[in-house]
Amino acid sequence: MKPFGAHPLPGAGGRWLSRMGMSATRRQEHPHPSLLWSAPSPGPCTLSWNLLPRSALADPGEGRALLTQPWASLPSQVISDFDMTLSRFGCSGGRCPTSHSILNDSRVISEDGRKKLKDLLCYYYPVETDPNRTLEEKQPLMVEWWSRVHELLAQQNIRKGDIAQIVRESGVMLRDGFKELFDQLHKYSVPLFIFSAGIGDILEEIIRQANVFHSNISVVSNYMDFDESGVLTRFKGPLIHTYNKNNSVLQGTECFQQLSTRTSIILLGDSMGDLTMADGVPSVESILKIGFLNDKVEEQRGKYLDAYDIVLERDETLDVANGILRYILTET
C-alpha cells in the first residue's frame, strides 16, 4: 500500500490520506463532505474533501481515481504561498511570525516604527480577512497597507547584513513535514514556485537556514532594494499583496515563462487571494488546490470549501500535501 493508509472510506476505495496513530470518521453534521481527524496533538484537525459531490463519493474507487487519472505524468509544478502556508500559522502558544512581522518586530526597528506598523496591522488585517467584503473592496486597501508598511521600513536604516541574524532570532517555523516536501520535489525535479506577498529577502533566508533551498525553487515576492552601503532605501516593484497574486505581476518575467509551459499543478494557499496564483498558466490540464484555513474558521469555511479542493483546518503540518505527492510521485 502507498502512504494513503487503509481506512475503508466511501469514495476512497479503501485507501485514503492518513497519519500514523490517527483514526478517521465520517462527519455528518456539516453540509460539505468532510473527514474529522482525531489528531494526537491538541485540538482536532479537519480535512474537508470537496473534490466530488456527495453522491459521487458513494462510488468505491472514484476518490482514488480522481488523484491518479489526471496525472498522466509527474506533476509539472507546485505553486505555493509562503506565509501561513509553508510556514506555520501558530507556534509556542501564539502566532508564528510572517516574513513581514519578522522584520517589523525585530531589534532594527525603532520603538516608534514598531508602534506605527502595529497600528497598520490592527487596522488593515481585519479588512484582509473580512469574509463579507468583496475582493474589489479589499484590493485598494491592501495596496495602501503594503505601501505604507514598505515606506515605514525604508525609514528604519535596515542593513542587508542584518537579515540572517534577524531571521535566526525570530522564532519562525516552517510547517511540520517541510523537509520531506522540499526534498521530494527536488528529488523528482518538480519545480516549486513560491508566490508570496511577504518579503522575499526574509523568506529566502528562512528556507536557506532550514537547508532546503534547492535548485528547483523559484520565488516571486516583494524584494528590498539596498544602496551601495547595504542600507534599505525602498522596495522593488511591482508591489505584491494578498489579492494581486496573478499574471498581472508576472507578465514578461522568467517565472511567467516557466508557469506557462507547466500545466499540471498542485496549488497550496491559505487565502482566497492565493487561488489566482496559477492564472499565468494559459491552459491548465489538471490542478489540485489545497487550502489551509487558519483564521476565522467558522466564518470562512463555506467560501474555502467552495473554492479549494481540499481544506485543512487547525493543521500545522504538510502531511496531506506530502501524502498526495508521495502517492503521485511513486505511482506515475
Secondary structure as UniProt FT lines:
FT   TURN            3..4
FT   TURN            10..14
FT   TURN            20..21
FT   STRAND          23..26
FT   STRAND          34..38
FT   STRAND          45..49
FT   HELIX           54..57
FT   TURN            60..61
FT   HELIX           62..68
FT   TURN            69..70
FT   STRAND          77..80
FT   TURN            83..86
FT   STRAND          90..91
FT   TURN            92..93
FT   STRAND          94..95
FT   HELIX           99..104
FT   TURN            107..108
FT   HELIX           111..128
FT   TURN            131..132
FT   HELIX           135..153
FT   TURN            154..155
FT   HELIX           160..162
FT   HELIX           163..168
FT   TURN            169..170
FT   HELIX           178..187
FT   TURN            188..189
FT   STRAND          192..199
FT   HELIX           200..209
FT   TURN            210..211
FT   TURN            215..216
FT   STRAND          217..222
FT   STRAND          224..226
FT   TURN            228..229
FT   STRAND          231..235
FT   TURN            242..243
FT   HELIX           247..249
FT   TURN            250..252
FT   HELIX           254..260
FT   STRAND          264..269
FT   HELIX           272..276
FT   TURN            277..280
FT   STRAND          286..293
FT   HELIX           297..307
FT   STRAND          310..313
FT   HELIX           319..331
//
